[in-house]
Amino acid sequence: MTGQEQTEIERKYDIEGLRPVPSLLGVDGITAETAEEPVILSAVYYDTDDHALARNRIVLRRREGGGDAGWHLKTPADEGRTEVHWPLDIGGADSAEGEPIPADVLEPVRAIVRDRPLTPLARISTVRTAVRISGADGQALAEIADDLVSASDARGGTYRKWREWEAELLGGAPDTRKKRTRLLDAIEQELLAAGATPSTSVAKIARAVGVRSLTELSTAEMLPGLLPAAALQHPDSAGAIVVGALRELTATLIANDPLARADAPDAVHQMRTSVRRLRSVLAVYARLFEKSAVTDLRLELGRLGVELGRARDAEVRGARLAGELAGVAGYPSGYPTDDAQTRLVGGARRDYAEGLGAVRSYLLSPRYYRLLDSLERFVAWPPLTSRAERPAAAEIARDLERAVGVLARRTSAVTDADAPEPALHEVRKAARRLRYAAEAVAAAQPVAGGPATEPAARPAKKAAKKEAAKRAEAAARFAKHRRGYARLAKVAKPLVKRLGDRHDGLLYIEELDRAAQAAHEGGENTLVYGLLVARAERLDETVPVVLCEAERAVRALKRLIRDL
């Protein structure tokens, strides 16, 4: 069951003593105030033992009482937080605390929590007295909650009590961010004048466990054998740039996960692309890392790519067949399409449904979870070789030159190949690898010296500013090289698309031939299959034509490499 999603935009304030919430009538269009009856809210917050949710600024709770009792999942958003809500009995779950967290609730965060158990992090009881404020049109603009909070740290054993005010925007709030901010600022001015101060913690759960931000709970895994990573201490090093690219790609892959599970539009494709980008970067810059670690990661990423590919290929085939059949619908009646629609489009959609089911099963497997563990460990504490300490510009240029060389050799091999089609497919893969590797370093920022997840202990402010300035200078020096990498990718991209479209077209024709044979054996009219094949065949996609284009691209890439 998909949860109900909404955006939560709020501000919190500490308040001492028994000071009442001030009246807000007349403030920025507020014309009415309605006091609500007090309610008691009881919530249990969950996380893994290593605070995986907190590390990603995600809150998972089960709450009773009030109008929104249920399971709540809160994730960061551009403005405020995204909150997804499910009823307490989702999936037939018992409404009592202690029951397993429903699978539907865990689905959006599986890539983060994986198969690790979630246990209570804190229990919070709130006595809430709220005032709902409205505008001239009667729409509720915001709610001001006066909360008396009692919290117990389920793991640390500490009991805490405090009072806070919470200003949360409601459905009638202004429709632009600027106006919403102005309304909250106006409300804040009145609350501060009444004696409130901005909250010392961003959320109740943070305060319940004694921190200002949940990210303070996270601790980095210490791997003494890999510390310190000398290359990562120098923002001009090849390791700092390539590890930065790998961290960004790993984060993208994890962000793709819940969308692919939910079958969001184009989500399987995007996740498959993330896998291919990771494998390409690991392949082209492999010499910066220990060989066995790269080999193992690429193997497991390849397996994930295969699972995603089955569903994606069926999705593409179905979309193309539907479009082509629609294109021949206006042809003479001698080309009936109903049977072909059922066999071709219906078959592709069945294949996609089966492929998506296989993807979902794989994304719940221990093998997939261990891949994510390995990826995060790799980018946090990369097993770097001495090459990673070399200047980024020169070392990256050498690796990209090697990638262009691979592409050139594969292109040359097509002419004498006994089977030119498989040889052209190898050209396509080499071009794609080059493109993704170049795009990755064109966008990457040099990483900080520590892991992606920083320890709670932070350096002094002065040292942190000095380090930030150092990395900003390195990024500025590296900017001119980024433009060169982007030009490489720009040349490789159309070649990848050209060869990819051609390869897909050949597979499409083969599929039509098989389907036509099956239709003939089934007694169906097969004229439309011949028409579809004729529409798919193109004179400009012969081996000599596309090989000429590939050779022209290789020459351009070699010129660009000399300029890096």
Stockholm file with secondary structure:
# STOCKHOLM 1.0

chainA/1-564         MTGQEQTEIERKYDIEGLRPVPSLLGVDGITAETAEEPVILSAVYYDTDDHALARNRIVLRRREGGGDAGWHLKTPADEGRTEVHWPLDIGGADSAEGEPIPADVLEPVRAIVRDRPLTPLARISTVRTAVRISGADGQALAEIADDLVSASDARGGTYRKWREWEAELLGGAPDTRKKRTRLLDAIEQELLAAGATPSTSVAKIARAVGVRSLTELSTAEMLPGLLPAAALQHPDSAGAIVVGALRELTATLIANDPLARADAPDAVHQMRTSVRRLRSVLAVYARLFEKSAVTDLRLELGRLGVELGRARDAEVRGARLAGELAGVAGYPSGYPTDDAQTRLVGGARRDYAEGLGAVRSYLLSPRYYRLLDSLERFVAWPPLTSRAERPAAAEIARDLERAVGVLARRTSAVTDADAPEPALHEVRKAARRLRYAAEAVAAAQPVAGGPATEPAARPAKKAAKKEAAKRAEAAARFAKHRRGYARLAKVAKPLVKRLGDRHDGLLYIEELDRAAQAAHEGGENTLVYGLLVARAERLDETVPVVLCEAERAVRALKRLIRDL
#=GR chainA/1-564 SS CCCEEEEECEEEEECCTTCCCCCCTTSTTCCEEEECCCEEEEEEEEECTTCHHHHTTCEEEEEESSTTCEEEEEEECSSSEEEEEECTTGGGCCSSTTSCCCHHHHGGGHHHHTTCCCEEEEEEEEEEEEEEEECTTSCEEEEEEEEEEEEEETTTCCEEEEEEEEEEECTTSCSSHHHHHHHHHHHHHHHHHTTCEECSSSSHHHHHTTCSSGGGGCCCCCCGGGCSCGGGGCTTBHHHHHHHHHHHHHHHHHHHHHHHHTTCTTHHHHHHHHHHHHHHHHHHTGGGBCHHHHHHHHHHHHHHHHHHHHHHHHHHHHHHHHHHHHHTTTSCTTSCCHHHIIIIIIHHHHHHHHHHHHHHHHTTSHHHHHHHHHHHHHHHSCCBCGGGGSBHHHHHHHHHHHHHHHHHHHHHHHHHCSSHHHHHHHHHHHHHHHHHHHHHHHHCCCCCSSCSSCCSSCCCHHHHHHHHHHHHHHHHHHHHHHHHHHHHHHHHHHHHHHHHHHHHHHHHHHHHHHHHHHHHHTTCCCHHHHHHHHHHCCGGGSHHHHHHHHHHHHHHHHHHHHHC
#=GC SS_cons         CCCEEEEECEEEEECCTTCCCCCCTTSTTCCEEEECCCEEEEEEEEECTTCHHHHTTCEEEEEESSTTCEEEEEEECSSSEEEEEECTTGGGCCSSTTSCCCHHHHGGGHHHHTTCCCEEEEEEEEEEEEEEEECTTSCEEEEEEEEEEEEEETTTCCEEEEEEEEEEECTTSCSSHHHHHHHHHHHHHHHHHTTCEECSSSSHHHHHTTCSSGGGGCCCCCCGGGCSCGGGGCTTBHHHHHHHHHHHHHHHHHHHHHHHHTTCTTHHHHHHHHHHHHHHHHHHTGGGBCHHHHHHHHHHHHHHHHHHHHHHHHHHHHHHHHHHHHHTTTSCTTSCCHHHIIIIIIHHHHHHHHHHHHHHHHTTSHHHHHHHHHHHHHHHSCCBCGGGGSBHHHHHHHHHHHHHHHHHHHHHHHHHCSSHHHHHHHHHHHHHHHHHHHHHHHHCCCCCSSCSSCCSSCCCHHHHHHHHHHHHHHHHHHHHHHHHHHHHHHHHHHHHHHHHHHHHHHHHHHHHHHHHHHHHHTTCCCHHHHHHHHHHCCGGGSHHHHHHHHHHHHHHHHHHHHHC
//
